[in-house]
Amino acid sequence: MALKVTESARGDWAVVRVSGEMDLVTSPALRQQVHDAVADGRHSLVLDLSDVLFCDSSGVGVLIAARRLMRSCQGRLRLILPARGAVDGSHVNRVLGALGVRRLFDVYPDVSAAVDDAAEPMSA
């Protein structure tokens, strides 16, 4: 399955919606989208991973690199992962947890919460 990456704006936030599989072949498309957003001056970024069905270590590497890039430009990065009670749960959330890196990210249940500066991230 291919990876689909689209971007929209919500106020000051660039919202990048990702669907499909994040693997060695497809992850570079997300990496490029993040770099393009930063190059265009967008330093508040939401990655909506709700529709990601599979994520391997290269996908996790892209997420960690995105975090590092956003921090280097004093930007903000927020992830959207389905809530724990969701029917299928979130594959990405399970992978991040298994690798011990989930705590590195500010995770929100949906776009509305992620772009709300008053909202608190979900606990790891």
Number of C-alpha atoms within 10 A of each C-alpha: 10 12 20 16 15 12 16 11 12 13 10 11 20 21 24 21 20 21 19 18 20 28 19 14 12 17 22 16 16 23 16 13 16 27 16 12 17 19 10 9 11 18 21 19 27 28 24 26 22 22 19 19 17 17 20 16 15 16 23 20 15 21 21 15 14 22 19 14 18 20 13 9 11 11 16 16 23 22 24 27 24 22 17 12 8 9 8 10 14 22 19 24 22 14 18 21 13 10 10 11 14 18 11 11 19 18 26 23 17 17 19 10 16 25 20 12 7 8 11 12 16 13 10 14
